[in-house]
């Protein structure tokens, strides 16, 4: 089930984690570096550096 309503007031940007491909939704703490966010968590960041 996918929701793709445009004009939704509570819409937040989202993108996929490059490590686990889970969708991550914009967070306030990512406000300043959202463009460079690639991983949903520190765990994913580390995991992807290993391989
Ligand atoms: Zn992830």
mmCIF file of the protein (N, C-alpha, C, O) and its ligand, coordinates in Angstrom:
data_MODEL
# 
_entry.id   MODEL 
# 
loop_
_entity.id 
_entity.type 
_entity.pdbx_number_of_molecules 
1 polymer     1 
2 non-polymer 1 
# 
_entity_poly.entity_id                      1 
_entity_poly.type                           'polypeptide(L)' 
_entity_poly.nstd_linkage                   no 
_entity_poly.nstd_monomer                   no 
_entity_poly.pdbx_seq_one_letter_code       
;(UNK)(UNK)(UNK)(UNK)(UNK)(UNK)(UNK)(UNK)(UNK)(UNK)(UNK)(UNK)(UNK)(UNK)(UNK)(UNK)
(UNK)(UNK)(UNK)(UNK)(UNK)(UNK)(UNK)(UNK)(UNK)(UNK)(UNK)(UNK)(UNK)(UNK)(UNK)(UNK)
(UNK)(UNK)(UNK)(UNK)(UNK)(UNK)(UNK)(UNK)(UNK)(UNK)(UNK)(UNK)(UNK)(UNK)(UNK)(UNK)
(UNK)(UNK)(UNK)
;
_entity_poly.pdbx_seq_one_letter_code_can   XXXXXXXXXXXXXXXXXXXXXXXXXXXXXXXXXXXXXXXXXXXXXXXXXXX 
_entity_poly.pdbx_strand_id                 A 
# 
loop_
_entity_poly_seq.entity_id 
_entity_poly_seq.num 
_entity_poly_seq.mon_id 
_entity_poly_seq.hetero 
1 1  UNK n 
1 2  UNK n 
1 3  UNK n 
1 4  UNK n 
1 5  UNK n 
1 6  UNK n 
1 7  UNK n 
1 8  UNK n 
1 9  UNK n 
1 10 UNK n 
1 11 UNK n 
1 12 UNK n 
1 13 UNK n 
1 14 UNK n 
1 15 UNK n 
1 16 UNK n 
1 17 UNK n 
1 18 UNK n 
1 19 UNK n 
1 20 UNK n 
1 21 UNK n 
1 22 UNK n 
1 23 UNK n 
1 24 UNK n 
1 25 UNK n 
1 26 UNK n 
1 27 UNK n 
1 28 UNK n 
1 29 UNK n 
1 30 UNK n 
1 31 UNK n 
1 32 UNK n 
1 33 UNK n 
1 34 UNK n 
1 35 UNK n 
1 36 UNK n 
1 37 UNK n 
1 38 UNK n 
1 39 UNK n 
1 40 UNK n 
1 41 UNK n 
1 42 UNK n 
1 43 UNK n 
1 44 UNK n 
1 45 UNK n 
1 46 UNK n 
1 47 UNK n 
1 48 UNK n 
1 49 UNK n 
1 50 UNK n 
1 51 UNK n 
# 
loop_
_struct_asym.id 
_struct_asym.entity_id 
A 1 
B 2 
# 
loop_
_chem_comp.id 
_chem_comp.type 
_chem_comp.mon_nstd_flag 
UNK 'L-peptide linking' . 
ZN  non-polymer         . 
# 
_pdbx_entity_nonpoly.entity_id   2 
_pdbx_entity_nonpoly.name        ? 
_pdbx_entity_nonpoly.comp_id     ZN 
# 
_pdbx_nonpoly_scheme.asym_id         B 
_pdbx_nonpoly_scheme.entity_id       2 
_pdbx_nonpoly_scheme.mon_id          ZN 
_pdbx_nonpoly_scheme.ndb_seq_num     1 
_pdbx_nonpoly_scheme.pdb_seq_num     101 
_pdbx_nonpoly_scheme.auth_seq_num    101 
_pdbx_nonpoly_scheme.pdb_mon_id      ZN 
_pdbx_nonpoly_scheme.auth_mon_id     ZN 
_pdbx_nonpoly_scheme.pdb_strand_id   A 
_pdbx_nonpoly_scheme.pdb_ins_code    . 
# 
loop_
_atom_site.group_PDB 
_atom_site.id 
_atom_site.type_symbol 
_atom_site.label_atom_id 
_atom_site.label_alt_id 
_atom_site.label_comp_id 
_atom_site.label_asym_id 
_atom_site.label_entity_id 
_atom_site.label_seq_id 
_atom_site.pdbx_PDB_ins_code 
_atom_site.Cartn_x 
_atom_site.Cartn_y 
_atom_site.Cartn_z 
_atom_site.occupancy 
_atom_site.B_iso_or_equiv 
_atom_site.pdbx_formal_charge 
_atom_site.auth_seq_id 
_atom_site.auth_comp_id 
_atom_site.auth_asym_id 
_atom_site.auth_atom_id 
_atom_site.pdbx_PDB_model_num 
ATOM   1   N  N  . UNK A 1 1  ? 0.853  -1.197 0.000  1.00 0.00 ? 1   UNK A N  1 
ATOM   2   C  CA . UNK A 1 1  ? 0.000  0.000  0.000  1.00 0.00 ? 1   UNK A CA 1 
ATOM   3   C  C  . UNK A 1 1  ? 0.886  1.243  0.000  1.00 0.00 ? 1   UNK A C  1 
ATOM   4   O  O  . UNK A 1 1  ? 1.773  1.411  0.837  1.00 0.00 ? 1   UNK A O  1 
ATOM   5   N  N  . UNK A 1 2  ? 0.616  2.072  -0.937 1.00 0.00 ? 2   UNK A N  1 
ATOM   6   C  CA . UNK A 1 2  ? 1.437  3.270  -1.079 1.00 0.00 ? 2   UNK A CA 1 
ATOM   7   C  C  . UNK A 1 2  ? 0.575  4.512  -1.050 1.00 0.00 ? 2   UNK A C  1 
ATOM   8   O  O  . UNK A 1 2  ? -0.489 4.573  -1.666 1.00 0.00 ? 2   UNK A O  1 
ATOM   9   N  N  . UNK A 1 3  ? 1.050  5.481  -0.335 1.00 0.00 ? 3   UNK A N  1 
ATOM   10  C  CA . UNK A 1 3  ? 0.325  6.745  -0.297 1.00 0.00 ? 3   UNK A CA 1 
ATOM   11  C  C  . UNK A 1 3  ? 1.097  7.793  -1.072 1.00 0.00 ? 3   UNK A C  1 
ATOM   12  O  O  . UNK A 1 3  ? 2.245  8.102  -0.755 1.00 0.00 ? 3   UNK A O  1 
ATOM   13  N  N  . UNK A 1 4  ? 0.466  8.321  -2.066 1.00 0.00 ? 4   UNK A N  1 
ATOM   14  C  CA . UNK A 1 4  ? 1.141  9.346  -2.864 1.00 0.00 ? 4   UNK A CA 1 
ATOM   15  C  C  . UNK A 1 4  ? 0.241  10.556 -3.065 1.00 0.00 ? 4   UNK A C  1 
ATOM   16  O  O  . UNK A 1 4  ? 0.031  11.036 -4.179 1.00 0.00 ? 4   UNK A O  1 
ATOM   17  N  N  . UNK A 1 5  ? -0.264 11.013 -1.971 1.00 0.00 ? 5   UNK A N  1 
ATOM   18  C  CA . UNK A 1 5  ? -1.141 12.178 -2.048 1.00 0.00 ? 5   UNK A CA 1 
ATOM   19  C  C  . UNK A 1 5  ? -0.310 13.454 -2.108 1.00 0.00 ? 5   UNK A C  1 
ATOM   20  O  O  . UNK A 1 5  ? 0.534  13.716 -1.251 1.00 0.00 ? 5   UNK A O  1 
ATOM   21  N  N  . UNK A 1 6  ? -0.567 14.203 -3.101 1.00 0.00 ? 6   UNK A N  1 
ATOM   22  C  CA . UNK A 1 6  ? 0.112  15.491 -3.175 1.00 0.00 ? 6   UNK A CA 1 
ATOM   23  C  C  . UNK A 1 6  ? -0.716 16.535 -2.444 1.00 0.00 ? 6   UNK A C  1 
ATOM   24  O  O  . UNK A 1 6  ? -1.942 16.449 -2.369 1.00 0.00 ? 6   UNK A O  1 
ATOM   25  N  N  . UNK A 1 7  ? -0.023 17.504 -1.918 1.00 0.00 ? 7   UNK A N  1 
ATOM   26  C  CA . UNK A 1 7  ? -0.726 18.548 -1.205 1.00 0.00 ? 7   UNK A CA 1 
ATOM   27  C  C  . UNK A 1 7  ? -1.074 18.154 0.213  1.00 0.00 ? 7   UNK A C  1 
ATOM   28  O  O  . UNK A 1 7  ? -1.841 18.831 0.897  1.00 0.00 ? 7   UNK A O  1 
ATOM   29  N  N  . UNK A 1 8  ? -0.501 17.057 0.635  1.00 0.00 ? 8   UNK A N  1 
ATOM   30  C  CA . UNK A 1 8  ? -0.706 16.644 2.019  1.00 0.00 ? 8   UNK A CA 1 
ATOM   31  C  C  . UNK A 1 8  ? 0.048  17.595 2.942  1.00 0.00 ? 8   UNK A C  1 
ATOM   32  O  O  . UNK A 1 8  ? 1.250  17.813 2.790  1.00 0.00 ? 8   UNK A O  1 
ATOM   33  N  N  . UNK A 1 9  ? -0.662 18.138 3.873  1.00 0.00 ? 9   UNK A N  1 
ATOM   34  C  CA . UNK A 1 9  ? -0.072 19.146 4.743  1.00 0.00 ? 9   UNK A CA 1 
ATOM   35  C  C  . UNK A 1 9  ? 1.075  18.604 5.580  1.00 0.00 ? 9   UNK A C  1 
ATOM   36  O  O  . UNK A 1 9  ? 2.044  19.309 5.859  1.00 0.00 ? 9   UNK A O  1 
ATOM   37  N  N  . UNK A 1 10 ? 0.953  17.350 5.973  1.00 0.00 ? 10  UNK A N  1 
ATOM   38  C  CA . UNK A 1 10 ? 1.977  16.776 6.837  1.00 0.00 ? 10  UNK A CA 1 
ATOM   39  C  C  . UNK A 1 10 ? 3.056  16.047 6.041  1.00 0.00 ? 10  UNK A C  1 
ATOM   40  O  O  . UNK A 1 10 ? 3.804  15.238 6.592  1.00 0.00 ? 10  UNK A O  1 
ATOM   41  N  N  . UNK A 1 11 ? 3.132  16.333 4.758  1.00 0.00 ? 11  UNK A N  1 
ATOM   42  C  CA . UNK A 1 11 ? 4.132  15.658 3.931  1.00 0.00 ? 11  UNK A CA 1 
ATOM   43  C  C  . UNK A 1 11 ? 5.552  15.996 4.374  1.00 0.00 ? 11  UNK A C  1 
ATOM   44  O  O  . UNK A 1 11 ? 5.891  17.156 4.605  1.00 0.00 ? 11  UNK A O  1 
ATOM   45  N  N  . UNK A 1 12 ? 6.353  14.975 4.483  1.00 0.00 ? 12  UNK A N  1 
ATOM   46  C  CA . UNK A 1 12 ? 7.767  15.175 4.767  1.00 0.00 ? 12  UNK A CA 1 
ATOM   47  C  C  . UNK A 1 12 ? 8.569  14.444 3.702  1.00 0.00 ? 12  UNK A C  1 
ATOM   48  O  O  . UNK A 1 12 ? 8.161  13.374 3.252  1.00 0.00 ? 12  UNK A O  1 
ATOM   49  N  N  . UNK A 1 13 ? 9.689  14.997 3.298  1.00 0.00 ? 13  UNK A N  1 
ATOM   50  C  CA . UNK A 1 13 ? 10.504 14.299 2.318  1.00 0.00 ? 13  UNK A CA 1 
ATOM   51  C  C  . UNK A 1 13 ? 11.021 12.986 2.872  1.00 0.00 ? 13  UNK A C  1 
ATOM   52  O  O  . UNK A 1 13 ? 11.182 12.820 4.081  1.00 0.00 ? 13  UNK A O  1 
ATOM   53  N  N  . UNK A 1 14 ? 11.275 12.068 1.976  1.00 0.00 ? 14  UNK A N  1 
ATOM   54  C  CA . UNK A 1 14 ? 11.835 10.795 2.420  1.00 0.00 ? 14  UNK A CA 1 
ATOM   55  C  C  . UNK A 1 14 ? 12.765 10.270 1.346  1.00 0.00 ? 14  UNK A C  1 
ATOM   56  O  O  . UNK A 1 14 ? 12.695 10.680 0.187  1.00 0.00 ? 14  UNK A O  1 
ATOM   57  N  N  . UNK A 1 15 ? 13.622 9.373  1.738  1.00 0.00 ? 15  UNK A N  1 
ATOM   58  C  CA . UNK A 1 15 ? 14.524 8.736  0.784  1.00 0.00 ? 15  UNK A CA 1 
ATOM   59  C  C  . UNK A 1 15 ? 14.886 7.367  1.312  1.00 0.00 ? 15  UNK A C  1 
ATOM   60  O  O  . UNK A 1 15 ? 14.565 7.019  2.448  1.00 0.00 ? 15  UNK A O  1 
ATOM   61  N  N  . UNK A 1 16 ? 15.564 6.589  0.473  1.00 0.00 ? 16  UNK A N  1 
ATOM   62  C  CA . UNK A 1 16 ? 15.908 5.242  0.887  1.00 0.00 ? 16  UNK A CA 1 
ATOM   63  C  C  . UNK A 1 16 ? 17.325 5.184  1.425  1.00 0.00 ? 16  UNK A C  1 
ATOM   64  O  O  . UNK A 1 16 ? 18.242 5.806  0.887  1.00 0.00 ? 16  UNK A O  1 
ATOM   65  N  N  . UNK A 1 17 ? 17.481 4.439  2.475  1.00 0.00 ? 17  UNK A N  1 
ATOM   66  C  CA . UNK A 1 17 ? 18.801 4.195  3.033  1.00 0.00 ? 17  UNK A CA 1 
ATOM   67  C  C  . UNK A 1 17 ? 19.596 3.372  2.019  1.00 0.00 ? 17  UNK A C  1 
ATOM   68  O  O  . UNK A 1 17 ? 19.089 2.377  1.502  1.00 0.00 ? 17  UNK A O  1 
ATOM   69  N  N  . UNK A 1 18 ? 20.822 3.770  1.732  1.00 0.00 ? 18  UNK A N  1 
ATOM   70  C  CA . UNK A 1 18 ? 21.605 3.052  0.728  1.00 0.00 ? 18  UNK A CA 1 
ATOM   71  C  C  . UNK A 1 18 ? 22.105 1.706  1.245  1.00 0.00 ? 18  UNK A C  1 
ATOM   72  O  O  . UNK A 1 18 ? 22.547 0.864  0.463  1.00 0.00 ? 18  UNK A O  1 
ATOM   73  N  N  . UNK A 1 19 ? 22.039 1.506  2.542  1.00 0.00 ? 19  UNK A N  1 
ATOM   74  C  CA . UNK A 1 19 ? 22.509 0.240  3.112  1.00 0.00 ? 19  UNK A CA 1 
ATOM   75  C  C  . UNK A 1 19 ? 21.389 -0.787 3.229  1.00 0.00 ? 19  UNK A C  1 
ATOM   76  O  O  . UNK A 1 19 ? 21.544 -1.920 2.775  1.00 0.00 ? 19  UNK A O  1 
ATOM   77  N  N  . UNK A 1 20 ? 20.280 -0.414 3.823  1.00 0.00 ? 20  UNK A N  1 
ATOM   78  C  CA . UNK A 1 20 ? 19.209 -1.380 4.066  1.00 0.00 ? 20  UNK A CA 1 
ATOM   79  C  C  . UNK A 1 20 ? 17.983 -1.125 3.191  1.00 0.00 ? 20  UNK A C  1 
ATOM   80  O  O  . UNK A 1 20 ? 17.027 -1.901 3.217  1.00 0.00 ? 20  UNK A O  1 
ATOM   81  N  N  . UNK A 1 21 ? 18.009 -0.043 2.422  1.00 0.00 ? 21  UNK A N  1 
ATOM   82  C  CA . UNK A 1 21 ? 16.924 0.299  1.504  1.00 0.00 ? 21  UNK A CA 1 
ATOM   83  C  C  . UNK A 1 21 ? 15.588 0.516  2.185  1.00 0.00 ? 21  UNK A C  1 
ATOM   84  O  O  . UNK A 1 21 ? 14.531 0.419  1.561  1.00 0.00 ? 21  UNK A O  1 
ATOM   85  N  N  . UNK A 1 22 ? 15.648 0.804  3.440  1.00 0.00 ? 22  UNK A N  1 
ATOM   86  C  CA . UNK A 1 22 ? 14.433 1.179  4.145  1.00 0.00 ? 22  UNK A CA 1 
ATOM   87  C  C  . UNK A 1 22 ? 14.158 2.644  3.886  1.00 0.00 ? 22  UNK A C  1 
ATOM   88  O  O  . UNK A 1 22 ? 15.068 3.454  3.710  1.00 0.00 ? 22  UNK A O  1 
ATOM   89  N  N  . UNK A 1 23 ? 12.888 2.955  3.870  1.00 0.00 ? 23  UNK A N  1 
ATOM   90  C  CA . UNK A 1 23 ? 12.547 4.353  3.672  1.00 0.00 ? 23  UNK A CA 1 
ATOM   91  C  C  . UNK A 1 23 ? 12.760 5.123  4.964  1.00 0.00 ? 23  UNK A C  1 
ATOM   92  O  O  . UNK A 1 23 ? 12.323 4.700  6.034  1.00 0.00 ? 23  UNK A O  1 
ATOM   93  N  N  . UNK A 1 24 ? 13.423 6.235  4.853  1.00 0.00 ? 24  UNK A N  1 
ATOM   94  C  CA . UNK A 1 24 ? 13.599 7.067  6.039  1.00 0.00 ? 24  UNK A CA 1 
ATOM   95  C  C  . UNK A 1 24 ? 12.962 8.419  5.786  1.00 0.00 ? 24  UNK A C  1 
ATOM   96  O  O  . UNK A 1 24 ? 13.101 9.012  4.716  1.00 0.00 ? 24  UNK A O  1 
ATOM   97  N  N  . UNK A 1 25 ? 12.285 8.869  6.768  1.00 0.00 ? 25  UNK A N  1 
ATOM   98  C  CA . UNK A 1 25 ? 11.557 10.117 6.653  1.00 0.00 ? 25  UNK A CA 1 
ATOM   99  C  C  . UNK A 1 25 ? 12.349 11.251 7.279  1.00 0.00 ? 25  UNK A C  1 
ATOM   100 O  O  . UNK A 1 25 ? 13.050 11.087 8.277  1.00 0.00 ? 25  UNK A O  1 
ATOM   101 N  N  . UNK A 1 26 ? 12.211 12.369 6.668  1.00 0.00 ? 26  UNK A N  1 
ATOM   102 C  CA . UNK A 1 26 ? 12.926 13.568 7.123  1.00 0.00 ? 26  UNK A CA 1 
ATOM   103 C  C  . UNK A 1 26 ? 12.775 13.783 8.624  1.00 0.00 ? 26  UNK A C  1 
ATOM   104 O  O  . UNK A 1 26 ? 11.693 13.654 9.196  1.00 0.00 ? 26  UNK A O  1 
ATOM   105 N  N  . UNK A 1 27 ? 13.892 14.110 9.225  1.00 0.00 ? 27  UNK A N  1 
ATOM   106 C  CA . UNK A 1 27 ? 13.884 14.414 10.658 1.00 0.00 ? 27  UNK A CA 1 
ATOM   107 C  C  . UNK A 1 27 ? 14.426 15.821 10.885 1.00 0.00 ? 27  UNK A C  1 
ATOM   108 O  O  . UNK A 1 27 ? 15.225 16.342 10.107 1.00 0.00 ? 27  UNK A O  1 
ATOM   109 N  N  . UNK A 1 28 ? 13.976 16.393 11.943 1.00 0.00 ? 28  UNK A N  1 
ATOM   110 C  CA . UNK A 1 28 ? 14.425 17.742 12.297 1.00 0.00 ? 28  UNK A CA 1 
ATOM   111 C  C  . UNK A 1 28 ? 15.945 17.804 12.414 1.00 0.00 ? 28  UNK A C  1 
ATOM   112 O  O  . UNK A 1 28 ? 16.574 18.790 12.028 1.00 0.00 ? 28  UNK A O  1 
ATOM   113 N  N  . UNK A 1 29 ? 16.515 16.742 12.947 1.00 0.00 ? 29  UNK A N  1 
ATOM   114 C  CA . UNK A 1 29 ? 17.969 16.735 13.156 1.00 0.00 ? 29  UNK A CA 1 
ATOM   115 C  C  . UNK A 1 29 ? 18.735 16.646 11.840 1.00 0.00 ? 29  UNK A C  1 
ATOM   116 O  O  . UNK A 1 29 ? 19.946 16.865 11.802 1.00 0.00 ? 29  UNK A O  1 
ATOM   117 N  N  . UNK A 1 30 ? 18.024 16.323 10.763 1.00 0.00 ? 30  UNK A N  1 
ATOM   118 C  CA . UNK A 1 30 ? 18.678 16.230 9.454  1.00 0.00 ? 30  UNK A CA 1 
ATOM   119 C  C  . UNK A 1 30 ? 18.451 17.486 8.631  1.00 0.00 ? 30  UNK A C  1 
ATOM   120 O  O  . UNK A 1 30 ? 18.867 17.572 7.476  1.00 0.00 ? 30  UNK A O  1 
ATOM   121 N  N  . UNK A 1 31 ? 17.806 18.429 9.222  1.00 0.00 ? 31  UNK A N  1 
ATOM   122 C  CA . UNK A 1 31 ? 17.411 19.643 8.536  1.00 0.00 ? 31  UNK A CA 1 
ATOM   123 C  C  . UNK A 1 31 ? 18.559 20.258 7.735  1.00 0.00 ? 31  UNK A C  1 
ATOM   124 O  O  . UNK A 1 31 ? 18.381 20.667 6.588  1.00 0.00 ? 31  UNK A O  1 
ATOM   125 N  N  . UNK A 1 32 ? 19.734 20.318 8.354  1.00 0.00 ? 32  UNK A N  1 
ATOM   126 C  CA . UNK A 1 32 ? 20.855 21.028 7.736  1.00 0.00 ? 32  UNK A CA 1 
ATOM   127 C  C  . UNK A 1 32 ? 21.647 20.191 6.753  1.00 0.00 ? 32  UNK A C  1 
ATOM   128 O  O  . UNK A 1 32 ? 22.334 20.723 5.882  1.00 0.00 ? 32  UNK A O  1 
ATOM   129 N  N  . UNK A 1 33 ? 21.548 18.866 6.898  1.00 0.00 ? 33  UNK A N  1 
ATOM   130 C  CA . UNK A 1 33 ? 22.355 18.046 5.989  1.00 0.00 ? 33  UNK A CA 1 
ATOM   131 C  C  . UNK A 1 33 ? 21.539 16.951 5.299  1.00 0.00 ? 33  UNK A C  1 
ATOM   132 O  O  . UNK A 1 33 ? 22.076 15.909 4.924  1.00 0.00 ? 33  UNK A O  1 
ATOM   133 N  N  . UNK A 1 34 ? 20.263 17.195 5.140  1.00 0.00 ? 34  UNK A N  1 
ATOM   134 C  CA . UNK A 1 34 ? 19.377 16.209 4.515  1.00 0.00 ? 34  UNK A CA 1 
ATOM   135 C  C  . UNK A 1 34 ? 19.927 15.731 3.171  1.00 0.00 ? 34  UNK A C  1 
ATOM   136 O  O  . UNK A 1 34 ? 19.850 14.543 2.855  1.00 0.00 ? 34  UNK A O  1 
ATOM   137 N  N  . UNK A 1 35 ? 20.470 16.635 2.396  1.00 0.00 ? 35  UNK A N  1 
ATOM   138 C  CA . UNK A 1 35 ? 20.989 16.296 1.067  1.00 0.00 ? 35  UNK A CA 1 
ATOM   139 C  C  . UNK A 1 35 ? 22.075 15.230 1.146  1.00 0.00 ? 35  UNK A C  1 
ATOM   140 O  O  . UNK A 1 35 ? 22.210 14.406 0.241  1.00 0.00 ? 35  UNK A O  1 
ATOM   141 N  N  . UNK A 1 36 ? 22.839 15.248 2.216  1.00 0.00 ? 36  UNK A N  1 
ATOM   142 C  CA . UNK A 1 36 ? 23.967 14.331 2.307  1.00 0.00 ? 36  UNK A CA 1 
ATOM   143 C  C  . UNK A 1 36 ? 23.673 13.094 3.160  1.00 0.00 ? 36  UNK A C  1 
ATOM   144 O  O  . UNK A 1 36 ? 24.534 12.233 3.340  1.00 0.00 ? 36  UNK A O  1 
ATOM   145 N  N  . UNK A 1 37 ? 22.463 13.019 3.673  1.00 0.00 ? 37  UNK A N  1 
ATOM   146 C  CA . UNK A 1 37 ? 22.101 11.841 4.463  1.00 0.00 ? 37  UNK A CA 1 
ATOM   147 C  C  . UNK A 1 37 ? 21.940 10.637 3.545  1.00 0.00 ? 37  UNK A C  1 
ATOM   148 O  O  . UNK A 1 37 ? 21.185 10.690 2.574  1.00 0.00 ? 37  UNK A O  1 
ATOM   149 N  N  . UNK A 1 38 ? 22.641 9.562  3.845  1.00 0.00 ? 38  UNK A N  1 
ATOM   150 C  CA . UNK A 1 38 ? 22.535 8.366  3.008  1.00 0.00 ? 38  UNK A CA 1 
ATOM   151 C  C  . UNK A 1 38 ? 22.083 7.148  3.800  1.00 0.00 ? 38  UNK A C  1 
ATOM   152 O  O  . UNK A 1 38 ? 21.553 6.192  3.235  1.00 0.00 ? 38  UNK A O  1 
ATOM   153 N  N  . UNK A 1 39 ? 22.293 7.190  5.098  1.00 0.00 ? 39  UNK A N  1 
ATOM   154 C  CA . UNK A 1 39 ? 21.985 6.034  5.918  1.00 0.00 ? 39  UNK A CA 1 
ATOM   155 C  C  . UNK A 1 39 ? 20.947 6.382  6.970  1.00 0.00 ? 39  UNK A C  1 
ATOM   156 O  O  . UNK A 1 39 ? 20.902 7.497  7.488  1.00 0.00 ? 39  UNK A O  1 
ATOM   157 N  N  . UNK A 1 40 ? 20.106 5.385  7.271  1.00 0.00 ? 40  UNK A N  1 
ATOM   158 C  CA . UNK A 1 40 ? 19.035 5.629  8.230  1.00 0.00 ? 40  UNK A CA 1 
ATOM   159 C  C  . UNK A 1 40 ? 19.571 5.644  9.652  1.00 0.00 ? 40  UNK A C  1 
ATOM   160 O  O  . UNK A 1 40 ? 18.939 6.194  10.554 1.00 0.00 ? 40  UNK A O  1 
ATOM   161 N  N  . UNK A 1 41 ? 20.708 5.053  9.848  1.00 0.00 ? 41  UNK A N  1 
ATOM   162 C  CA . UNK A 1 41 ? 21.235 4.950  11.209 1.00 0.00 ? 41  UNK A CA 1 
ATOM   163 C  C  . UNK A 1 41 ? 22.748 4.793  11.182 1.00 0.00 ? 41  UNK A C  1 
ATOM   164 O  O  . UNK A 1 41 ? 23.357 4.529  10.145 1.00 0.00 ? 41  UNK A O  1 
ATOM   165 N  N  . UNK A 1 42 ? 23.312 4.961  12.334 1.00 0.00 ? 42  UNK A N  1 
ATOM   166 C  CA . UNK A 1 42 ? 24.762 4.776  12.478 1.00 0.00 ? 42  UNK A CA 1 
ATOM   167 C  C  . UNK A 1 42 ? 25.140 3.336  12.147 1.00 0.00 ? 42  UNK A C  1 
ATOM   168 O  O  . UNK A 1 42 ? 26.195 3.082  11.567 1.00 0.00 ? 42  UNK A O  1 
ATOM   169 N  N  . UNK A 1 43 ? 24.291 2.418  12.512 1.00 0.00 ? 43  UNK A N  1 
ATOM   170 C  CA . UNK A 1 43 ? 24.551 0.999  12.243 1.00 0.00 ? 43  UNK A CA 1 
ATOM   171 C  C  . UNK A 1 43 ? 24.680 0.755  10.747 1.00 0.00 ? 43  UNK A C  1 
ATOM   172 O  O  . UNK A 1 43 ? 25.576 0.031  10.312 1.00 0.00 ? 43  UNK A O  1 
ATOM   173 N  N  . UNK A 1 44 ? 23.804 1.348  9.962  1.00 0.00 ? 44  UNK A N  1 
ATOM   174 C  CA . UNK A 1 44 ? 23.849 1.177  8.514  1.00 0.00 ? 44  UNK A CA 1 
ATOM   175 C  C  . UNK A 1 44 ? 25.090 1.835  7.931  1.00 0.00 ? 44  UNK A C  1 
ATOM   176 O  O  . UNK A 1 44 ? 25.701 1.308  7.001  1.00 0.00 ? 44  UNK A O  1 
ATOM   177 N  N  . UNK A 1 45 ? 25.454 2.965  8.468  1.00 0.00 ? 45  UNK A N  1 
ATOM   178 C  CA . UNK A 1 45 ? 26.644 3.647  7.994  1.00 0.00 ? 45  UNK A CA 1 
ATOM   179 C  C  . UNK A 1 45 ? 27.871 2.755  8.176  1.00 0.00 ? 45  UNK A C  1 
ATOM   180 O  O  . UNK A 1 45 ? 28.697 2.621  7.273  1.00 0.00 ? 45  UNK A O  1 
ATOM   181 N  N  . UNK A 1 46 ? 27.972 2.157  9.340  1.00 0.00 ? 46  UNK A N  1 
ATOM   182 C  CA . UNK A 1 46 ? 29.119 1.284  9.611  1.00 0.00 ? 46  UNK A CA 1 
ATOM   183 C  C  . UNK A 1 46 ? 29.076 0.047  8.739  1.00 0.00 ? 46  UNK A C  1 
ATOM   184 O  O  . UNK A 1 46 ? 30.091 -0.364 8.177  1.00 0.00 ? 46  UNK A O  1 
ATOM   185 N  N  . UNK A 1 47 ? 27.907 -0.539 8.629  1.00 0.00 ? 47  UNK A N  1 
ATOM   186 C  CA . UNK A 1 47 ? 27.737 -1.771 7.866  1.00 0.00 ? 47  UNK A CA 1 
ATOM   187 C  C  . UNK A 1 47 ? 28.214 -1.587 6.428  1.00 0.00 ? 47  UNK A C  1 
ATOM   188 O  O  . UNK A 1 47 ? 28.897 -2.449 5.875  1.00 0.00 ? 47  UNK A O  1 
ATOM   189 N  N  . UNK A 1 48 ? 27.849 -0.457 5.834  1.00 0.00 ? 48  UNK A N  1 
ATOM   190 C  CA . UNK A 1 48 ? 28.172 -0.249 4.430  1.00 0.00 ? 48  UNK A CA 1 
ATOM   191 C  C  . UNK A 1 48 ? 29.640 0.087  4.221  1.00 0.00 ? 48  UNK A C  1 
ATOM   192 O  O  . UNK A 1 48 ? 30.153 -0.025 3.108  1.00 0.00 ? 48  UNK A O  1 
ATOM   193 N  N  . UNK A 1 49 ? 30.309 0.493  5.275  1.00 0.00 ? 49  UNK A N  1 
ATOM   194 C  CA . UNK A 1 49 ? 31.728 0.807  5.140  1.00 0.00 ? 49  UNK A CA 1 
ATOM   195 C  C  . UNK A 1 49 ? 32.577 -0.448 5.155  1.00 0.00 ? 49  UNK A C  1 
ATOM   196 O  O  . UNK A 1 49 ? 33.687 -0.464 4.623  1.00 0.00 ? 49  UNK A O  1 
ATOM   197 N  N  . UNK A 1 50 ? 32.060 -1.488 5.761  1.00 0.00 ? 50  UNK A N  1 
ATOM   198 C  CA . UNK A 1 50 ? 32.802 -2.744 5.866  1.00 0.00 ? 50  UNK A CA 1 
ATOM   199 C  C  . UNK A 1 50 ? 33.007 -3.382 4.488  1.00 0.00 ? 50  UNK A C  1 
ATOM   200 O  O  . UNK A 1 50 ? 34.112 -3.802 4.146  1.00 0.00 ? 50  UNK A O  1 
ATOM   201 N  N  . UNK A 1 51 ? 31.961 -3.444 3.730  1.00 0.00 ? 51  UNK A N  1 
ATOM   202 C  CA . UNK A 1 51 ? 32.069 -4.136 2.443  1.00 0.00 ? 51  UNK A CA 1 
ATOM   203 C  C  . UNK A 1 51 ? 32.713 -3.288 1.370  1.00 0.00 ? 51  UNK A C  1 
ATOM   204 O  O  . UNK A 1 51 ? 32.869 -3.741 0.236  1.00 0.00 ? 51  UNK A O  1 
HETATM 205 ZN ZN . ZN  B 2 .  ? 19.475 1.664  6.882  1.00 0.00 ? 101 ZN  A ZN 1 
# 
